[in-house]
Amino acid sequence: MKFETLAIHDGQAPDPYTGSVTVPVYQASTFERESLEHRGEFFYSRIGNPTRKALESTIALLENGRYGLAFASGVAATMAALQVVKPGEHIVASNDIYGGSYRIFEQLLRPWGVSTTYAASEATESYEACITPATKLIWIETPSNPLLQLSDVRALAALAKERGILLAVDNTFLSPYFQRPLELGADIVVHSTTKYLGGHSDVIGGAVVTSDSALHTTIKNYQAAAGAIPAPWDCWLILRGLKTLKIRMKEHEANAFHLAALLEQHPAVERVFYPGLPSHPQHELAKQQMSGYGGMVTFALKGGLPAVEQLVAKIKLFVLADSLGGVESLIASPAIMTLGALSKEERQRRKCTDNLIRLSVGLENAEDLEADLLNALTCGYDT
Ligand SMILES: *Cc1c(COP(=O)(O)O)cnc(C)c1O
């Protein structure tokens, strides 16, 4: 079956008890045992819950993986996936990654004896150069945040296999509708379901998918033991979001494409970063490993931070807020907001300059978004 059919039907059969066409919210902490010796599939909701199970199987199917696990947040999913690495081992991560993942590598893992080296996101040979005998895992995010650089998933999967190490991909920015890293050879996929999978800016969640049963067991045991599980109601909200993932992603992309092309022609704009534009340095790779370019657009303004301040003050439809992937358009300054916790040197190393603007393009009418953006861009900034 095709993607949108799986999103609506699989893992979500009508409720056998009532016939309800939506999976019920099983708001229960515990389940009756059959006897002292025998218990059913569900016995305590930290270990397993029917609503969570429906979400976990649907996400696994959409990523074309065998096992899905849902978490209370994207960072909880990240932390769980990273349990495949043990103290004394080493990670090679992309340079341009989500700030919260960087915080996990530096503030949580390093003191526990797991070190991380950062490679240039777009250069396979840079990852190769960072590998040591202690390396256990390559961790990438593609397209990256905020510069929307790509990592070559097939090439890195081949490199990882050759060196006997694992490849994990944070697939939050594209969702499985536009990119399925397991099909490209990755071992683990991680999501912040807060973003496109939930899709409505009303829930925090995360997920891990793998097809390897040993990896699944390690991560599942951590989920059960550390307990960062999502509530049944949150699972239900994400399941509801998943059913419209295809149509939302197509619209996010159409609107993002429209604005990216417009911005590229605009005199106030220094540079646009969008993998769908032929000017993107990795546009060819984008066509090979993605089936669409997503709804995120980053651009650099000519006027530096003052121009950024003017734009966000003037813009109306785009809400000034962290996060992404919801139906409403959001605007953010990566330097001040999403990566604001990093030191200036760290931001410089990541080429996250003060003049960047990141848009999460929503599902509003493209002409309304265009008018709002043009109005805010031309507001008196001298180009
Ligand atoms: C938001 C985000 C995360 C973290 O997810 P939370 O749900 O906020 O914990 C991880 N990776 C990427 C790429 C993200 O955008």
The ligand as a MOL file (V3000), in Angstrom:
LIG
                    3D

  0  0  0     0  0            999 V3000
M  V30 BEGIN CTAB
M  V30 COUNTS 15 15 0 0 0
M  V30 BEGIN ATOM
M  V30 1 C 12.5590 20.2560 17.6710 0
M  V30 2 C 13.6350 19.3200 17.2140 0
M  V30 3 C 14.1550 18.3330 18.0640 0
M  V30 4 C 13.7250 18.2140 19.5010 0
M  V30 5 O 12.3960 17.8970 19.6320 0
M  V30 6 P 11.4590 18.3070 20.8890 0
M  V30 7 O 10.1890 17.6640 20.5100 0
M  V30 8 O 11.4290 19.7820 20.9860 0
M  V30 9 O 12.0980 17.6950 22.1110 0
M  V30 10 C 15.1070 17.4900 17.5500 0
M  V30 11 N 15.5540 17.6010 16.2870 0
M  V30 12 C 15.0870 18.5290 15.4420 0
M  V30 13 C 15.6110 18.6080 14.0580 0
M  V30 14 C 14.1180 19.4280 15.8820 0
M  V30 15 O 13.6720 20.3860 15.0420 0
M  V30 END ATOM
M  V30 BEGIN BOND
M  V30 1 1 1 2
M  V30 2 1 2 3
M  V30 3 2 2 14
M  V30 4 1 3 4
M  V30 5 2 3 10
M  V30 6 1 4 5
M  V30 7 1 5 6
M  V30 8 2 6 7
M  V30 9 1 6 8
M  V30 10 1 6 9
M  V30 11 1 10 11
M  V30 12 2 11 12
M  V30 13 1 12 13
M  V30 14 1 12 14
M  V30 15 1 14 15
M  V30 END BOND
M  V30 END CTAB
M  END
